[in-house]
């Protein structure tokens, strides 16, 4: 189904950098969550004129991705109980930095009937990161393709793409466990996923800024939150969301 969204926000916002605001949906434990940062490789070799570090295409691509880092140290295994029901195993046990009773608040093993493939468990890690813009902007969440791990993850992450100007929501890290016999190890501070933003005009740079969680923004989030539990195709609600959205929600945070 084709959905056309009309925007009544000022045309002046379509020139210059694409301004994207980020904020945390909750202040609980906020100091654990690092600010998203632009994807920048460690100081590369720029001495040679033909070095990839000086290639305009490479520089353009990397400048448009932002890194969200993992806030937790987790060591998880997958298992089944004596009735065959799948469950997560906290391999770190009492040595885990995250208390066992808090793991259930962070992690969800998706119901087996909802897995995309019957042999690939799906795990979701809840996060408070939200992104929003006051003009049409689509955000794409992807895996950390530029980050090398000596111990690769035993699966892949679910990517996603949606319009953050009318559908801001707390992100999650969704993982499809291709090899459940191997443990899933996440380390605090390592890149967890990348986000990339598309505005009107492919040549416009992206400016990411932390914003205030204003009363208007909180009220708008409340109106669109939780609908995934009641509607199968949430994209069908975009027009309704657009109608109740205030013209301005991006208010840079004062320092």
C-alpha positions as CSV (number, residue, x, y, z in Angstrom):
1,X,0.0,0.0,0.0
2,X,1.4,3.4,-1.0
3,X,1.2,6.0,1.8
4,X,1.7,9.7,1.0
5,X,2.6,12.0,3.9
6,X,2.1,15.7,3.7
7,X,4.1,18.0,5.9
8,X,3.0,21.5,7.0
9,X,6.3,22.4,8.5
10,X,8.3,25.4,7.2
11,X,10.0,25.0,3.8
12,X,13.0,26.9,5.2
13,X,14.0,23.7,7.1
14,X,14.7,22.0,3.8
15,X,18.0,23.9,3.1
16,X,21.3,23.6,4.9
17,X,22.2,20.7,7.1
18,X,19.5,18.1,8.1
19,X,19.0,18.6,11.8
20,X,18.3,15.4,13.7
21,X,17.6,15.5,17.4
22,X,18.4,12.7,19.8
23,X,17.2,12.1,23.4
24,X,16.7,9.4,25.9
25,X,13.1,8.3,26.5
26,X,13.9,8.0,30.2
27,X,16.5,9.5,32.6
28,X,16.8,6.3,34.5
29,X,20.5,5.3,34.4
30,X,21.2,8.0,31.8
31,X,24.9,8.2,32.6
32,X,25.3,4.7,31.2
33,X,24.2,5.7,27.7
34,X,26.9,7.5,25.6
35,X,25.9,10.1,23.1
36,X,25.7,8.8,19.5
37,X,28.8,9.7,17.6
38,X,29.8,10.1,14.0
39,X,31.4,7.0,12.5
40,X,35.1,7.8,12.4
41,X,37.8,5.2,11.9
42,X,40.9,5.4,14.0
43,X,43.5,7.8,12.5
44,X,44.0,6.2,9.1
45,X,46.8,6.5,6.5
46,X,46.3,9.8,4.7
47,X,49.8,10.1,3.5
48,X,49.2,8.6,0.0
49,X,47.0,10.5,-2.4
50,X,45.2,7.3,-3.4
51,X,44.6,6.1,0.2
52,X,41.0,5.0,0.9
53,X,41.0,7.5,3.8
54,X,41.1,10.3,1.2
55,X,38.5,8.9,-1.1
56,X,35.6,11.3,-1.3
57,X,33.1,8.4,-1.6
58,X,34.4,6.8,1.5
59,X,34.5,10.0,3.5
60,X,30.9,10.9,2.4
61,X,29.6,7.5,3.4
62,X,31.3,7.3,6.8
63,X,30.2,10.9,7.6
64,X,26.5,9.9,7.3
65,X,26.6,7.0,9.8
66,X,26.4,7.5,13.6
67,X,27.5,4.9,16.2
68,X,25.4,3.8,19.2
69,X,27.6,2.0,21.7
70,X,26.6,-0.9,23.9
71,X,25.8,0.2,27.5
72,X,26.1,-3.2,29.1
73,X,28.4,-6.2,29.5
74,X,26.4,-9.3,28.7
75,X,27.3,-13.0,28.2
76,X,24.3,-15.0,27.1
77,X,23.6,-18.5,26.1
78,X,20.5,-20.1,24.5
79,X,18.9,-23.2,25.9
80,X,15.6,-25.2,26.3
81,X,14.1,-26.5,29.5
82,X,12.9,-30.1,30.0
83,X,9.7,-29.2,28.2
84,X,11.5,-27.8,25.2
85,X,10.7,-24.2,26.0
86,X,13.4,-21.8,24.8
87,X,15.1,-19.5,27.3
88,X,18.2,-17.3,27.8
89,X,21.1,-18.4,30.0
90,X,23.2,-15.8,31.9
91,X,26.6,-17.3,31.4
92,X,28.3,-14.7,33.6
93,X,26.2,-15.9,36.6
94,X,27.0,-14.0,39.8
95,X,30.0,-12.3,38.0
96,X,27.6,-10.5,35.7
97,X,27.7,-6.7,36.1
98,X,23.9,-6.7,35.5
99,X,21.9,-8.1,38.3
100,X,19.9,-11.2,37.3
101,X,16.6,-9.7,38.2
102,X,17.3,-6.7,35.9
103,X,18.1,-8.9,32.9
104,X,14.5,-9.5,32.3
105,X,13.8,-5.8,32.1
106,X,16.5,-5.4,29.4
107,X,16.2,-8.5,27.4
108,X,13.4,-10.3,25.7
109,X,13.5,-13.7,24.0
110,X,10.8,-13.3,21.4
111,X,8.1,-15.9,21.3
112,X,9.2,-18.9,19.2
113,X,6.1,-18.6,17.0
114,X,7.3,-15.1,16.0
115,X,10.8,-16.1,14.9
116,X,11.5,-15.5,11.2
117,X,13.1,-18.9,10.9
118,X,12.4,-21.8,13.2
119,X,16.0,-22.4,13.9
120,X,17.0,-18.8,14.6
121,X,15.9,-17.4,18.0
122,X,15.3,-13.7,18.2
123,X,16.5,-11.6,21.1
124,X,15.6,-8.0,21.7
125,X,17.6,-5.5,23.9
126,X,15.6,-2.5,25.0
127,X,17.2,0.9,24.8
128,X,16.1,4.5,25.5
129,X,17.6,6.1,22.4
130,X,15.2,8.1,20.3
131,X,15.7,10.2,17.2
132,X,13.5,12.9,15.8
133,X,13.4,15.7,13.1
134,X,11.2,18.6,12.3
135,X,11.3,17.8,8.5
136,X,10.9,14.6,6.6
137,X,13.8,12.3,7.6
138,X,14.1,8.5,7.4
139,X,16.4,6.7,9.8
140,X,18.0,3.3,8.9
141,X,19.4,1.1,11.7
142,X,22.1,-1.3,10.5
143,X,24.8,-3.6,11.9
144,X,28.3,-2.5,12.7
145,X,29.8,-3.3,9.3
146,X,32.9,-1.2,9.9
147,X,33.7,-2.7,13.4
148,X,36.0,-5.7,13.5
149,X,35.4,-8.3,16.2
150,X,37.9,-11.0,16.9
151,X,34.9,-13.1,18.1
152,X,32.1,-12.4,15.6
153,X,28.6,-12.4,16.8
154,X,26.7,-15.7,16.2
155,X,24.1,-14.1,14.1
156,X,22.9,-10.8,12.6
157,X,20.9,-7.9,13.8
158,X,17.5,-6.8,12.4
159,X,17.8,-3.6,10.5
160,X,14.9,-1.2,10.1
161,X,13.9,2.0,8.3
162,X,11.2,4.4,9.3
163,X,10.4,8.2,9.3
164,X,11.6,9.8,12.6
165,X,9.8,13.1,12.0
166,X,6.4,11.4,12.6
167,X,7.4,8.1,14.2
168,X,10.0,8.7,16.9
169,X,10.3,5.8,19.3
170,X,12.8,4.2,21.7
171,X,15.1,1.9,19.7
172,X,15.9,-1.7,20.4
173,X,18.7,-4.0,19.3
174,X,17.1,-7.0,17.7
175,X,19.3,-10.0,17.2
176,X,18.7,-13.1,15.1
177,X,20.7,-16.0,16.6
178,X,21.9,-18.1,13.6
179,X,24.1,-20.3,15.7
180,X,22.4,-20.9,19.1
181,X,25.2,-23.3,20.1
182,X,27.5,-20.3,20.4
183,X,27.3,-17.7,23.1
184,X,26.2,-14.1,22.5
185,X,28.8,-11.7,24.1
186,X,28.2,-8.0,24.2
187,X,30.7,-5.6,25.7
188,X,30.0,-2.2,27.1
189,X,31.5,0.6,25.0
190,X,31.7,-1.5,21.8
191,X,29.6,-0.3,18.8
192,X,26.2,-2.0,19.0
193,X,24.6,-0.6,15.8
194,X,24.8,2.3,13.3
195,X,22.1,4.7,12.3
196,X,21.9,6.6,9.1
197,X,19.6,9.5,8.2
198,X,18.1,10.5,4.8
199,X,16.5,13.9,4.4
200,X,15.4,15.8,1.3
201,X,18.4,16.4,-0.8
202,X,21.1,13.7,-0.9
203,X,23.9,16.3,-0.7
204,X,22.8,17.8,2.6
205,X,25.0,16.9,5.6
206,X,23.5,15.6,8.8
207,X,23.8,17.6,12.1
208,X,23.0,15.5,15.2
209,X,22.2,17.3,18.4
210,X,20.8,16.4,21.8
211,X,17.4,17.9,22.4
212,X,15.1,18.7,25.3
213,X,12.4,16.2,26.2
214,X,9.8,18.9,26.3
215,X,6.2,18.5,27.4
216,X,5.0,18.7,23.8
217,X,7.4,16.0,22.8
218,X,6.5,13.8,25.7
219,X,2.8,14.2,24.9
220,X,3.3,13.3,21.2
221,X,5.4,10.2,22.2
222,X,2.5,9.1,24.4
223,X,0.1,9.3,21.5
224,X,2.1,6.9,19.3
225,X,3.6,4.6,21.9
226,X,2.6,1.0,22.3
227,X,0.4,0.8,19.2
228,X,2.5,-2.1,17.9
229,X,0.7,-4.2,20.5
230,X,-2.7,-3.5,18.9
231,X,-2.1,-2.9,15.2
232,X,-0.2,-5.2,12.8
233,X,0.8,-2.6,10.2
234,X,1.9,0.4,12.3
235,X,2.9,2.3,9.1
236,X,-0.8,2.6,8.3
237,X,-1.0,5.1,11.3
238,X,1.5,7.6,9.8
239,X,-1.3,9.9,8.5
240,X,-3.0,9.9,11.9
241,X,0.3,10.7,13.6
242,X,1.0,13.5,11.2
243,X,-2.3,15.1,12.0
244,X,-1.6,15.3,15.8
245,X,2.1,16.2,15.5
246,X,3.1,19.7,16.7
247,X,5.0,21.7,14.1
248,X,8.2,21.9,16.2
249,X,9.5,19.2,18.5
250,X,13.3,19.7,18.1
251,X,14.5,22.0,20.8
252,X,18.3,21.8,21.3
253,X,19.3,21.1,24.9
254,X,20.7,24.0,26.9
255,X,24.1,23.5,28.4
